[in-house]
Amino acid sequence: MGFPFYKQQADHWQDPVTGLPGAVALAAELAVWTGQATAQEPRGEGDFLLLLEVYPQARNAAGGLKAIRRAGDYLQSLFASPTQLYSLGLGVFGLLWPGVGADDARHMADMLLRRLQREDFPRAQAGLVAIGRGGRQSETEVLAEAWQALAVARRRGPFGLCVAGSERIFPPPTASDRARLNRLWRGRDCFALLLIRQDQVALSNHFSKRARAALGPETTALFLNQREVLVYLDGAVGEEAEAWYQDFRRRMLTTGGSTFSAGIALYPCLNFRKSQIPVNARKALRHAELLGPESVAVFNAVSLNISGDAYYNEGDLRKAVGEYRLGLTLQPVSVNLLNSLGVALVQLKQVRPALAAFEKALQVEPENFMALCNLGFAHLSASRDEVATDFFERALAVDGRSFDLLLQLGKLYCRQRQYRAAVELLNRCVDDPQIEERRNGDLAAAHRLLGRSLLALEQYVPAMAAVQKALAFNPRDAQAMSLLGELYLHNGEGDDIALSLCRQAVELDAGRSESWRRLGWVQWRLGRLNEAAVALERGLRLHRRDPLAISWLGEVMVQLGQVRRARQLQARARRLSAAG
């Protein structure tokens, strides 16, 4: 596959839209990384490539390019060394993550998608691949795998994720094993399957030899590989299957050797077909392994929560939702399942059923922190700010250490003009060492909001310091740039700089009404009345009920001698003010 939008410069290749290294630079760096990965011994940590597609929602090509530039600016603010960020064109970005564990890489990808969602990007999908996975790989093979994973992620929803090589997390038995199982359970109404696996990686056939000796000739078993055996117990129910396993375990212990764990699945169970029971046994085995070595678990609601989490972590949100709902069929009042279901539904933009799940969780545990936070975020995604504020405040009373919670609540206080409350929370975000998960991009947003709140309180000097810190994290943050322009004028530190900053802000992101409003205000104060009227009108087309823009435009019209228009605007501003 070719890569668009790149040009060669003196000694590197750069994407002209975002200013980031482009596709050729990524391929060159991958060639180095793949060579290193294949030369190294296997280790717990590895190197990962993430392809991230940020959908540029725009009316025309110029708007699309600005949206892509905004996405690049935001991503740059989030990541610092040793992360390497590339722009492959058309809204596709590449990130190289060195020396991280597989679980950490999946978590980072998931958190990145959530942040993009909360920054009002309409869609974003990610494909993740381990460099050097499965033996020797060239940079071309790694990129091809990443593109294939990204294609799968697009089908998984508006914020889908796919990890290459993980499409079959719980693989079914082979065709020959299925045929044998079909003969065993044909016509049977009740049976148990036990999937037993050695806890350690199999280096020889010692485990299978021990298992054959301990099973005895009367037990029906399928040896899947040197590490796993599937046991069929005809007519067994839960207690009988567990008792059989404990007896088998005692016999195995007499022979010594490696430890092992087991997952037990029963038939009948809900509406599962017989052919689905082997997969249930594998899910129960995943459940047992999370309990530690030498554990056993019977397939239940917790197993489905764990399997749902596994699908969620791999980015398959629809399969995750299916698992969580099955788990709730077995245990309707599981708070963990209800929270997990709601989070997945929110990411699929199914807000109404997500709210129902979170509300049910709160009925079970009224002070559950995750349910309170999740309800806040769900209502926020539906633009129900007052309700979201209430749930965030309740969550804050339970646990005040969450950066994300403080940031979102601070943002809501800003919208609601509760600026002193916003300043208190946002100062905690940026100063309190006990606050968790502070990243550069998060801190940039917190400093920007802090500056906005201090500006509203007419504390111009500390406001300017806060906004300058935001721009230090992201020099192309259009909102912070616009704020800084207004603050320059308030502080009398340079009319031309103020005007230039506000113009740059609308050039970078022309879709924000407040940036046009600030530009109009600066132009008005500098006596550029006609230009101010154009900017304020542009802002009002984006936000028709902006009281400041309406009021300021009315003042501009008075000075321009358009008395009738001024009176209309002043009356409109009074109506908005009376309505609250």
N, C-alpha and C positions, 0 to 999 in steps of 0.2 A: 504494500500500500504506500502511495506517495504521501508526502507531508507538505501542506501548503504554507504560504506566507513566510518565507525565510529569505535572507540575503546574506552574502558573505561580506564580512568587513575585514579589517587588517589581519587579525589572527583568530577570529571566532565568527560564529554565525548567530545572527540576532533576529528575533521577530520584530518587525517594524511597528506593530500595533501596541504591544505591551512593553517593548524594550528588554524583554527577557531573552536568554539564550534560546535558540530555536531547535527544530527537529534534528538538524545535522549535528548540532552540538550535543544533543542527547544521545544520538547514535554513537558518536565518538566516545563519549563518557561511558556508555554501556559496554563498548568494546573492551575498555579497561576493566570495568567491574566484572564482566563475565569471565575474563581471563583470570582474575584474582579468585573468583568464586570456585572455578573448577580446579584451581591449584590448591585450595585449602581443604583440610580435613573437615568432615561434618561437625557442626557445633550447634549449641543451643540457640545462638542468635544468628541472624542472616541479614542479607541486603534485599530490599524490596523496591519494585517500581510500581508506582500508582499512576494510572491514566485517569484524569478527571475531566469530564465534559460538563461545562457550565453553560446551560442553554441561554443564548442571548435574546431575550424577548424584546423585540423592537419593531417599530413601524417601517423602518427602511434600513438600508445598508449602513448609513452613517450612524444611526442609533445603535445598530448591532455592533459596530466597531467600538463605540463608546462603552457599551455593556461589557464587551470582552476586556477592554482596558480596565474597567472598574473591577472586574473579577481578578485580573492579574494583580492590580494594586492591593486588593484585599488579601489575596493569597500571600503576597510578599510580606504583608504586615504580620501574618500569622506565623511564618516560618523563618527561622534563623539557622545559621550553621549548626550542625553539619548537613541539614536538609538542602538539596539542590532542586531548584524549580525551573522548569522549562515551559515555553509556549509553543505548541505544535500547530497553532492556527485554528480558526473557526471555533474558538472557545474550548479547545482541548489543551489541557496542561499536563505536564509530566513532573512527577516528584520522585526523587531518589532518597530512600531512607536507609542509611547504613547502620549495621549492627543493632538490629532490634529483633525481638522475639516475634513469632508468627501471631500470637494472641495480641501483643502490643500493636503490631502493624494493623491488624483488623480493627482494634479499638480506635486507633488514630484515624483510620479512614472513616469509621462511623461518626466520630466526633466532628470531623471536618465537614461531612455532609450535613450534620445537624446545625453547625454554625452557619453554613451557607443558607440553609433553610430559614434560620432566624434573622439573617441579614437581608431577607426578602428576595433572594434569588429564586426564580420560579421553578427551576428544575436543575438537578445536578446528579450525574451518575459517575460511578467509579469502578475501575477494574484494577485489581491488585494481583501482582505475580511475584513470587520469590525468585530472585536471580540465582541461577545455578540449580533450580529445583529439578530433581529427577535425572541428574547426570549432566553431561556436558551440554551447554547451550551457547549459541552465538547470540550477538546482540539482535540480529534479525529474528531469531526464534523467540527471544524474550519479548520483543515488541509485538510480534504476531500473537503471542499468548495474551498479552495485555489488551490488544485490540479486541480479541475474541471475548475476553472477560468483560470488557466495556460494552460490547454488543449484547451480552446476556444481561448486564446491569440495566440497560435501557428498557428491557422487557419486564423488569422487576418493579417498576414504579417510578414516580417522579424523583425520588432520592434513593435509587437502587444501588446496590453494591454487589460485586461478584469477585470472589477469590479464585484465581485460576487453579484448576485441578481439584476443586472441591464440589463439583456439581453432584456427586453421589456421596453425600455424607454418611448415609446409612444404606450401603449397598445391599440388595437382595441376594439370596443364594444363586449360584450358577444354575444354568438350565438343567444339568444332570442332577444336581442336588434337589432342585425343585421337583423334578420328576419322581425321585425317590420319596420325598416327603409327601407328594400327592398320593402315592400308593399306601403310605403309612396311615394317613388321616382320612382316606376316602371312607365315607359312611360313619365316621366317628363323631360323637357329639361333645366330647370332652377330652382334652389332652393338655400337656405342658411341654414347652420347649425351653431348654437350658443352654444358653450360649456361654461356654467356659473358655476363658482365655488366660494364658500365662501373662503375668504382669510385666515381665521383662521381655525385651526383644529376643526372639528365638535365634540362637546361634547354632543349634543342632536339633535333632529330632528326639531329644531326651524327654521333653514334656509329653509328646504324643505316645512314646513308649510307656511312660508311667501311667498315662491316662488309659491306654488299652488294658494294662494289667489291672487297674483299679475298677474299670467298668464291669468286667466280667462278660461272659457270653450271652447272658439273658438281656442285656441292655442294648437298645437300638441307638446307634450314634453315627454321626457323619463327621469325619475328620476333614475340616475345611482347609487347613494348612498345618504347618508344624507348631503353630501357636494356639489354634482354635479348634474346639470340638463342639458340635451341636448335638444335644441329647434329646431324644423323643421319649416322653413318658405317657403312655396311653392311659386315659381315664383319670389322670392325676389332677387334683385341685391344688390351691396355693400351699396349704400346710404340708401336704404330701410331697410336693415338689421340693420345698425347702428342707424337709426331713431327709429326702433322698440325697440332696446336695451335701448336707452336713455329714451323712454317712460316707459319701464318696470322698469328701475332703479328708476325713479321718484316715481312710485307706491310702490316700495319696501321701499324707504326711509321714506315713511309716516308711515310704521309699525315699524321702528327702528330696532336695532339689528346689527349683524356683517356686515362688508363690504364684497364685492365680486368683481371679475373680470371676463372678458369674452374673448374668442377667437372666431372669426368669419371666417368660410370657405365657399367659394362659389363654385357652380357648374354651368357652366363648368369652368375649370381652367387647362390650359396647356393640357396635355394628361392624367390627373388623371381620374381613373375610379370613379364611384359613391361610390364604397365601400371604396375608399381611403379618401374621404372627411371627415369622422369623425376623422381620424388620423390627417388630416390637421388642423381641429379645435383644436385638442389637442396641436399641435405645435404652433398655433396662441395663445393659452392660455399661453403656456410657454413664448412666446414673451411678452404678456401683463404683466405677473407676474414680468418680469425683469424690467418693467417700474415702478413698485411699486404697492401698494394696490389700489383698485378701478380703475383699468386701463382696457382698451379694445384695442384689436389689430385685424386687418384683415389680414388673411394669405397672406404673400407676400415674397419678396426676403429676407428681414431681418429675417422673421420667419424661412426660410430655412437655413440662416446663423447660427441662434441660434440652430436649430435642428442638423445641421451639427456639430457644436461645442459640442453639447451634446453627439453625437456618438463618436466624436474625444476624448472627455474627458474620455469616457468609454473604449477607445482603439479600437473601431470598425472603422478602417480607411477607409475601403471600403464603408461602409454605409455613412460615413462622406463625402467622395468624391462624392457620388451620390447626397447627399443633396446640396452640394456647386454647383454642375453642374446644378441642377434644379433651384437653386437661380439665377445663371447667365443667365439662359433662360429668367427669368423674368426681370433681371436687368444686362445686359451684361457688364456694365462699373463699377460695384461695386468693389472698391479697397479692401474692407474687404473680400469679397467673393473670389476675385482672390488670395489674399495673403493666405487665409485659404486653398484654393484648392491646391496651390503650396506646402505649408508646408506638407499637408497630402500625396501628391504625392511623395515628396522627401523621406518621411519615408517608402513609399512603393517601393522605389528605381526606380520610374518612372521619371527620371530626365528630359528627353526632354519635356514632357507636363508640368512639373513643371516650367521649364524655360519660356515656352510660357505664363503661367499664370502670373508669376512675371513681365515679360516684358510688358504685357498688362497693368498691374497695374501701371507701371512707365510711360506708355504713357498717362495715365489719370492724375497721380500726379508725375511729374519727380523728386521731392525731397522727396518722401515717404520713411521714414526711414526703415520701416519693409520690403518693397519691395527691397530696396537696400541691406539690410542685407541678406535677403532670397536669392537674386540672387547670392550674394557672397558665401553663404554656398552651394547653388546648384552647382555652377561652381567648388567649392572646392571638392565636393563629386565626381565630374567627372574629377578631376585632372587637371583642367584648372586654374593653379595658377595665371597667369598674369591677366586673366579676373577677377578672384575672388578678387585679390588685388585692381583692379580699383574700383569695386563696394564697397568693404569695405572702401576704402579711401573716396569715395563719401558719404557713410553712416556716417563716422566719422566726416565729415564736417557738417553734419546735427545735430548729437548728439554724443558727446564724452564721455558719462558716462556709456556706456555698457561694463561691464567686459568681456563678451564673445566676443564682437567685438574686443576689444583691444588685447585680448589673441590670437584670430585667426589671426589678422593682424600681430601681433608680430611674430607668428609662420611662417607666409608667408615671412616676411622680413628676418627671419633667413635662410629660404630655399634659398632665392634670394641673400644672402650674404650682405644684407643691415643692417649690424649689429648695426651701430649707431642709425638708425631709430628704430630698434627692441628694443634696450636698453631704448630709450626714452619712448616708449609705455609700455614696461613691467615694468619699474619703476613706471609708473602711476598705473598699475594693482595692484602692491603690496603695494604702499605707499599712494595713494590718497584716503582719507576717503569718498570722494563724489562718488566713483565708486560703482556701485550696485552689489548685488548678489555675494559676495566673499565667497566661501566655501573652506574647507581645501584642497580638491582634486584639485580645480581650482588654488588655491595659490601654491600648489606643482608644477603644470605644469608651472605656470608663473615663479616661482623661477628657475626651471630647465632650461627653455628657456633663462632666463636672464643670468644664468651661462654660458650657451653655447655661447651666444652672446659676453659676456665679455671675454671668453676664446679666441674667434676668434680675438678679439681686443687686445689680449695679456695682459689683465688686470687680472692677475692670482689671486691675493689676493681677490678682491671683487667677482671674479667668484667663488672661493672656498666657500666664505661665502654664496653666493646665492644657490649653489648646496647643501650645508649642511642644509640650511633651507628647501629645497625640500625634503631631506631625513628625516628631522624631522617630516614632515607630512606623508611620506610613506617610511619607512625604507627599503622596498624591491623594490623600484623603480629602475629597471635595468638600465634605461637610465641615471638617476642621479648618480647611482653607478659607471657606466663606465666613466662618465665625471669627477667624483671626483678622480678616479684612475689616469686619465691623468693629472689632476691638481696637485696631490701629486708629480708626477714626475717633472712637470714644476717648482714647488716651492721647489724642493729638500727636501721634508719632509718625505721621506721614500720609497725606491725602492720596498721593499717587500710588503708594504701596497698597493702601486700603482698596482702592479701585482696581488695581491690578489683581490682587488676590481674589476679589469677588468675581471678576471676569474669568479668571482661570478656573474657579469652582464651577461655573455654569458650562464652561467648555468641557471640563472633565465629566460632568454628570448633569445633563440638562433636564433630567426628569424629577428634580427635587424643587418643590415650590418655595421652600424656605431660602434656598440659595438665590433664586430670582428676587425674592422679597428683600434680602439683604443687599443685593446689588442695586435694586431700586432705591433703597433707603440711602445707601452711600452716594449714589448719583444725585438724589434729591438734596442731600446735605451739601453737596459740592456745587449745587446750582445747575446741574444738567437735567433740567425739568423734562424735556421731551424724551430723553433716554430713560429717565426714571419711570415715566409713564409706561413706556414699552416694556420695561423689565417687570414692573408690578402687574401689568395686564397679563404678561406671560405666566407669572406665578399664580395668578387667579385662575387661569385656564387649567392649571394643575390641581389647585385646591380652591374651589369657589367660595368656601366659607372661612377663609383665613381673615380673622378680624383685623389684624395689624396691617396686612396688605391693603384691605379695603379702606381702612382709615387713612393710611398714608397716601393712597392714590387719590382719595378725596382732597387731602391737603395740597397735593400736586396740582389737581384740577383747579382749585381755587387760585393758585398762583399763576396758572396758565390762562385764567380768565374764563374757563368753561364752567360757569356757575351752575347751570342746570345739571350737568353731569356730577359736579361736586355734591350738590344737594342729594341726588339719588344715592351716591355712595355713602354719604354721612347717615342718611336714613337707614340704609342697609346695615351699616356698622352698629347703629343703635339697636336695631332689631336683634342682631346676633348677640349683642351685649345683654339685652334684656332676657334673651332665651338661655343665658348662662354659658 
